[in-house]
């Protein structure tokens, strides 16, 4: 995942849940101590990872658990149903044939509040596909789609505005693309709390650079798998850690770069609706 936490609750667990204030009806000495464990679940009409559908433009069920220590260290697990069908490019570039139905993410990191409203975040995330069945890619080698990324983010708060700037770097080949270690993703997300009816506005733009495209592809169209994605949305907080998000998602990914077995562009523009609950 899809891993700084986003208010737009559709991509990674760490990016899906906003914080909720404790009611002022508690006296100072009566405020319950926050649990270091948080469990979350989401239902969405389409699982988009960096703008590309991982559920074949179909609904997905997601959930995870997070542990945050008061020292700043944290770790967690997040899971989602996916629909990578054989002969579908999905997020895997180069026409690699894969079939998998589950994504399991493990992540750990450290956050440090170095100034009022500013928190630095560094960590590592492992994307794991337990039902992945890798086959020979065009180079003739077997490669798993499992991927490891490290990331660094700067979170910020300015009155009603919150957000982060994050950089993720693949230390392994990116989702099976040959020789793609060094691929990276830059993510800018901004949220605005309208302070009216529990509504927040969400905006995001990101750039996915995919390194190591196949030599014959590079010769004809350099950077064929790299693209920009963006999102505009609104989140409704219903209270009791229940929220819903409606967003418009789009990319400039080339039509032939990320397609399913029916030729549909998995990065095409679309509306996303999700409902999330945390405990």
C-alpha positions as MATLAB code, in Angstrom:
seq = 'XXXXXXXXXXXXXXXXXXXXXXXXXXXXXXXXXXXXXXXXXXXXXXXXXXXXXXXXXXXXXXXXXXXXXXXXXXXXXXXXXXXXXXXXXXXXXXXXXXXXXXXXXXXXXXXXXXXXXXXXXXXXXXXXXXXXXXXXXXXXXXXXXXXXXXXXXXXXXXXXXXXXXXXXXXXXXXXXXXXXXXXXXXXXXXXXXXXXXXXXXXXXXXXXXXXXXXXXXXXXXXXXXXXXXXXXXXXXXXXXXXXXXXXXXXXXXXXXXXXXXXXXXXXXXXXXXXXXXXX';
ca = [
       0.000    0.000    0.000;
      -0.571    2.103   -0.892;
       1.798    4.723    3.437;
       1.458    7.959    5.338;
      -2.069    8.201    6.657;
      -4.594    9.856    4.376;
      -7.958   11.267    5.210;
      -9.224   10.006    1.816;
     -10.000    6.505    2.992;
      -9.381    4.289   -0.042;
      -5.719    3.221   -0.513;
      -3.554    2.093    2.319;
      -4.810    1.625    5.976;
      -2.191    4.032    7.067;
      -3.597    6.508    4.484;
      -7.259    5.754    5.054;
      -8.226    7.005    8.545;
      -8.414   10.527    9.966;
      -8.049   11.240   13.683;
     -11.059   11.958   15.846;
     -11.121   14.303   18.835;
     -12.182   13.180   22.304;
     -15.397   14.837   23.436;
     -14.973   17.825   25.723;
     -17.557   16.398   28.120;
     -14.725   14.555   29.840;
     -12.968   16.316   32.665;
      -9.195   16.469   32.317;
      -8.660   13.672   34.837;
     -11.376   11.531   33.251;
     -10.061   11.426   29.665;
      -9.523    7.740   28.821;
      -6.017    6.759   27.798;
      -5.799    6.192   24.052;
      -5.123    2.611   23.050;
      -1.883    2.012   21.111;
      -3.806   -0.440   18.902;
      -6.209    0.600   16.132;
      -8.209   -1.768   13.935;
      -9.742   -0.515   10.701;
     -11.936   -1.782    7.893;
     -13.034   -0.344    4.539;
     -15.425   -1.260    1.758;
     -14.808    0.480   -1.577;
     -16.209    0.268   -5.100;
     -12.668    0.150   -6.577;
      -9.237   -0.284   -5.018;
      -6.922    2.260   -6.614;
      -3.231    2.164   -5.789;
      -1.471    5.273   -7.043;
      -4.354    5.756   -9.444;
      -4.245    2.246  -10.954;
      -7.060   -0.183  -10.166;
      -5.909   -3.295   -8.298;
      -9.399   -4.824   -8.172;
     -10.006   -4.839  -11.937;
     -12.385   -1.860  -11.580;
     -14.492   -3.901   -9.139;
     -15.310   -3.523   -5.399;
     -12.791   -4.484   -2.712;
     -12.799   -5.262    1.002;
      -9.901   -3.957    3.095;
      -8.750   -3.946    6.704;
      -5.777   -3.759    8.993;
      -4.326   -3.187   12.436;
      -1.880   -0.531   13.636;
       0.276   -0.228   16.743;
       1.709    3.178   17.700;
       4.119    3.532   20.620;
       4.338    6.842   22.465;
       8.046    6.988   21.545;
       7.077    7.523   17.904;
       7.707    4.003   16.627;
       4.841    2.243   14.885;
       4.094   -0.903   12.918;
       1.078   -2.347   11.193;
      -0.528   -4.682    8.747;
      -3.065   -3.883    6.013;
      -4.859   -6.235    3.653;
      -7.067   -5.934    0.594;
      -8.832   -8.130   -1.889;
      -7.367   -7.626   -5.368;
      -8.163   -9.025   -8.783;
      -5.055   -9.569  -10.833;
      -6.127  -11.988  -13.536;
      -3.794  -13.927  -15.817;
      -2.664  -11.947  -18.857;
      -3.588   -8.675  -17.118;
      -0.922   -5.986  -16.781;
      -2.518   -4.443  -13.675;
       0.225   -2.640  -11.757;
       2.785   -5.057  -13.189;
       4.373   -3.577  -16.265;
       5.867   -5.398  -19.202;
       2.917   -7.687  -19.913;
       3.912  -10.093  -17.131;
       1.298  -12.786  -16.495;
       0.138  -12.928  -12.878;
      -2.903  -14.097  -10.960;
      -3.532  -13.125   -7.349;
      -6.511  -12.306   -5.155;
      -4.997  -10.908   -1.945;
      -2.588   -8.115   -1.059;
      -0.941   -8.179    2.382;
       1.158   -5.200    3.489;
       3.490   -4.989    6.488;
       5.035   -1.687    7.520;
       7.053   -0.133   10.327;
       8.492    3.290   10.940;
       9.210    6.189   13.227;
       7.499    9.570   13.587;
       9.065   12.617   15.182;
       7.258   15.895   15.919;
      10.124   18.334   15.437;
       7.994   21.498   15.577;
       4.407   22.508   16.202;
       2.369   21.239   13.280;
       5.300   19.385   11.675;
       5.968   15.649   12.035;
       8.641   13.748   10.141;
       7.995   10.103    9.247;
      10.382    7.433    7.944;
       9.685    3.758    7.413;
       9.594    0.646    5.292;
       6.700   -1.260    3.717;
       6.568   -4.786    2.323;
       3.900   -5.574   -0.280;
       3.228   -9.316   -0.209;
       0.961  -11.351   -2.498;
       0.516  -14.828   -0.961;
      -1.504  -16.190   -3.895;
       0.743  -14.724   -6.596;
       1.645  -17.247   -9.321;
       4.560  -15.652  -11.217;
       5.350  -16.901  -14.702;
       8.118  -16.097  -17.135;
       8.232  -12.448  -18.121;
       9.505  -11.358  -21.564;
      13.126  -11.539  -20.359;
      12.721  -15.241  -19.610;
      13.203  -14.967  -15.827;
      10.749  -15.762  -13.044;
      10.096  -12.735  -10.827;
       7.757  -12.339   -7.908;
       5.546   -9.281   -7.644;
       6.383   -8.895   -3.932;
       7.954   -5.461   -3.429;
       9.832   -3.606   -0.679;
       9.830    0.201   -0.430;
      11.363    2.659    1.993;
       9.759    6.047    2.479;
      10.191    9.464    4.078;
       7.359   11.925    4.663;
       6.788   15.352    6.133;
       3.360   15.784    7.703;
       2.040   19.295    8.298;
      -0.873   21.091    9.957;
      -1.868   24.707    9.331;
      -5.104   25.484   11.166;
      -7.797   23.669    9.131;
      -5.281   22.326    6.601;
      -3.459   19.020    7.069;
      -1.430   16.922    4.696;
       1.935   15.474    3.820;
       4.669   15.300    1.216;
       6.013   11.760    0.847;
       8.728   10.057   -1.192;
       8.756    6.259   -1.629;
      11.695    4.349   -3.106;
      11.636    0.712   -4.286;
      14.692   -1.210   -3.061;
      13.519   -4.303   -4.968;
      12.035   -4.634   -8.465;
       8.673   -2.869   -8.511;
       5.833   -5.415   -8.667;
       7.729   -7.719  -10.992;
       8.963   -5.197  -13.548;
      12.463   -6.377  -14.591;
      15.409   -4.288  -13.327;
      13.065   -1.720  -11.773;
      14.724   -1.315   -8.369;
      15.055    2.438   -7.895;
      11.524    3.196   -9.043;
       9.978    5.898   -6.885;
       6.745    7.696   -6.107;
       6.243   11.288   -4.956;
       2.951   12.039   -3.210;
       1.465   15.389   -2.140;
      -1.829   15.191   -0.224;
      -3.744   18.118    1.308;
      -6.960   17.974    3.342;
      -9.147   20.872    4.439;
     -11.544   20.592    7.377;
     -14.565   22.733    6.467;
     -15.733   22.597   10.108;
     -19.227   22.150    8.777;
     -21.262   18.971    9.063;
     -18.146   16.856    9.499;
     -16.977   17.453    5.921;
     -13.343   17.566    4.798;
     -12.073   18.287    1.285;
      -9.262   16.121   -0.061;
      -6.750   16.734   -2.856;
      -3.836   14.605   -4.022;
      -1.293   14.484   -6.839;
       1.448   11.909   -7.311;
       4.091   10.861   -9.806;
       5.124    7.231  -10.295;
       8.512    6.769  -11.952;
       9.121    3.191  -13.128;
      12.780    2.375  -13.738;
      14.222   -0.388  -15.895;
      11.628   -0.659  -18.635;
      12.418   -3.412  -21.135;
      15.117   -2.401  -23.589;
      12.901   -2.729  -26.656;
      10.252   -0.554  -24.986;
      12.776    2.068  -23.915;
      14.041    2.323  -27.459;
      10.578    3.095  -28.833;
       8.956    5.018  -25.986;
      11.056    5.907  -22.967;
       9.145    6.023  -19.695;
       6.113    4.191  -21.055;
       5.092    2.958  -17.592;
       5.709    6.179  -15.651;
       2.687    8.397  -15.052;
       0.996   11.068  -12.912;
      -2.160   10.468  -10.888;
      -4.466   12.879   -9.063;
      -7.554   12.850   -6.891;
     -10.197   15.283   -5.606;
     -12.672   14.204   -2.961;
     -14.779   14.895    0.091;
     -14.883   12.913    3.349;
     -17.844   12.844    5.744;
     -17.144   12.096    9.418;
     -20.212   10.472   10.986;
     -18.628   10.228   14.425;
     -17.721    7.089   16.362;
     -14.798    6.576   13.963;
     -17.111    6.001   10.995;
     -16.546    7.929    7.772;
     -17.291    7.844    4.056;
     -15.386    9.283    1.088;
     -16.435   10.235   -2.423;
     -13.594   11.067   -4.809;
     -12.710   11.532   -8.459;
      -9.526    9.713   -9.483;
      -7.598    9.980  -12.751;
      -4.171    9.359  -14.293;
      -2.329   10.090  -17.500;
      -1.127    6.473  -17.714;
      -0.923    5.355  -21.319;
      -3.894    3.269  -22.441;
      -1.727    0.300  -23.412;
       0.519    0.347  -20.336;
      -1.955   -0.664  -17.607;
      -4.787   -2.722  -19.058;
      -6.773   -5.780  -18.038;
      -7.382   -8.883  -20.132;
     -10.336   -7.159  -21.804;
      -8.241   -4.174  -22.856;
      -9.762   -1.761  -20.309;
      -7.449    0.997  -19.049;
      -7.004    0.404  -15.304;
      -5.822    3.981  -14.840;
      -8.861    5.593  -16.435;
     -10.755    8.360  -14.642;
     -13.525    7.267  -12.306;
     -15.543    7.930   -9.162;
     -14.655    6.128   -5.948;
     -16.937    5.595   -2.965;
     -15.709    4.059    0.280;
     -16.940    3.576    3.830;
     -14.444    3.084    6.687;
     -14.662    2.231   10.369;
     -11.938    2.100   12.983;
     -11.978    0.602   16.469;
];
